Amino acid sequence: MSSSISNYYCSLLKLYCETHNQLQAKKLHCFILKTLVNTETFLLNNLITSYHKLGNITYAHKVFDQIPHPNLFSWNSLLSAYSKSGNLSEMEKIFNSMSKRDGVSWNLVISGYAGFSSCDKAVKAYKLMLKDGGGVNLNRITFSTMLILSSNNGLIGLGKQIHGQVVSYGFESYVFVGSPLVEMYAKAGIIDDARQVFDELPERNVVMYNTMIMGLLRCGKIEASEELFHCMPEKDSITWTTMVTGFAQNGLDKKAFDVFKQMRMLGVGIDQFTLGSILTACGGCMALNEGSQIHAYIIRNDILDNVYVGSSLLDMYLKCKRVNYAEKVFSMMKYKNIVSWTALIVGYGQNGHSEEAVRIYCEMRRNGIEPDEYTLGSIISSCANLASLEEGAQFHSQAQVTGLISFITVSNALVTLYGKCGTIEKSNQLFDEMKIKDEVSWTALISGYSQFGEANKTINLFDRMLTGQLRPDGVTFIGVLSACSRAGLVDKGREYFNSMVNEHGIVPVSDHYTCMIDLFSRAGLLQEAQCFINDMPFSPDAFGWSTLLSSCRSHGNLDIGTWAAKSLQELEPQNPASYVLLSSMYAAKGKWDEVARLRKEMKHKDIRKEPGFSWIKYKNKVHVFSADDRSSPYSDKIYAELEVLNLKMLREGYVPDMRFALHNVEESEKITMLNHHSEKLAIAFGLIFVPESMPIRVVKNLRVCGDCHTATKFISKVTNREILVRDAVRFHLFKDGTCSCGDFW
């Protein structure tokens, strides 16, 4: 009779656990204490388990203490409560108090350690388990737990040892063990071993198929994943979503769309992860129309409130360069997490709205959202794009205070920031302090030194990178080739270009070809540059033609310059560079009729030269100057400073370069025009207001002209000031009458 009552009470306890009704469980417990004299251990064990499931370990322990003769199940029930709650110290006390243990006891301790990041203790417990029973207590749960532990912590060596023991003890045919074994190898990228384990299993379930397919897709084995997908006896929604995700991540957006359409046709359930993946595919190939259709589906099914879906939709619009659409989605999202905010911040930065990115970051902080490493890395990158050293330094401080600087994403962004802001020494210091460096770290510093024209340091860094067995990518080679170009290292540049293609298997893109055009052109090898262009698999882009045309102007080669100008006009008829640079060449040759003709043609086609601006930041305010600008309240002081500077420079041997005065006027007027270029006005402002202990930092939207480059070298000499100019192409650090780029400006 008592057993049937106990069974009835156990069924009630099960019901209360399922409905999370702790109050009713306590009432039943009270009733049991009042009505049953000798409560069965079986019922008391169920009470321990019930209190544990209801989150009341204190009561569970009290019930255990009331059991006159606790059996092994009693001990394991209490052990389970502490193991699953993460109270590892109490778990250890109970385990050490047990006079008898079985496989369940050991598994509970191992899983407790494994589940709460005590990896070393879990491994130690596993070894003690082997010693304690000689493998008698081992079961499929033990092996599964240890394999998942190995996989999650990247301990592939340990995982292989466990695999050996799985085979030794005859557990290799169990699906429960085979599935985490396949996942461990697949997750580590050891895909052949994963496939071997998968193929040798006598029985496979849909979970194992999904795991294997996911591993193949991660390793880029598209055909193998498709073959396995098609031969699956049954598929669930996770299978289909895995294919969509895998194709999207491998850049196979059309295949992702095709699988998604099949899902819809077959009526397979679509969840947040499916939608997130297909939206990623839409963003990857800028399929705005398809993305908008999925947006409509999301609205119809009222799932925009799902933060994962909302964030993916936001990211899609930003990748499609529809910033206004992304803003609307963001404003409509009821729930925003760090992923949502980061997506918007990254999107603003990638779409050239770096100032907006900084504003959104500040708003995020006001909303109580703490940045993670991706958010902080992204906002530091935005500051780098703005060349905003002051704000970037503030985020650097945040990274140090929060400890996020230890993440390589943040450190890489900081190395890039200081490089782009002209503080290459700081960039190098941070690089040296990094405990872990990846390809991005090396590329960031290589690119930084390259922009300063430090060819030897750039090449040295690149050689060290190769020695460290790191693989350079296309961006790395752009930095190296640019450094060779600016230092006039033609043979070295040829060598690196050939090794990029032949040794590293990198297919050159427009930027690489432009670097080579620049390499030949700067060195005066204009005919070689022309031959190189004729041998290219495609025509140069606008920047490539402009690069050649600019060098033709510098070297006075009107024939090739005319060819480059006409080619640029065919490519981009409204681009003013072809007219402006060709006009400059005609002016240098004294062909003023041709200059007038070009200007008339520009006016007729409504083509306008991009005005040159230079700006300097002082006391958190940006002061912008254009040529011959007198709008500044400090104009009188600035022009007076320029007059004094000009006299000092002339005494030191400065000769104005008339090639950069593009008007048919008297020579004295040309000198005045050259003296009032925007960067010279900004530098004069800096000389007046920036303390002598600080460098003068000027940013220019166009390339620094040859005369201003020469003049600034003289200014740095006669004033004994350090002047840093960042133009549209690179940095120029002027000091003691020299520039970091030498004569290859």
Order of alpha helices (4+ residues) and beta strands (2+ residues): alpha-alpha-alpha-alpha-alpha-alpha-alpha-alpha-alpha-alpha-alpha-alpha-alpha-alpha-alpha-alpha-alpha-alpha-alpha-alpha-alpha-alpha-alpha-alpha-alpha-alpha-alpha-alpha-alpha-alpha-alpha-alpha-alpha-alpha-alpha-alpha-beta-beta-alpha-alpha-alpha-beta-alpha-beta-beta-beta
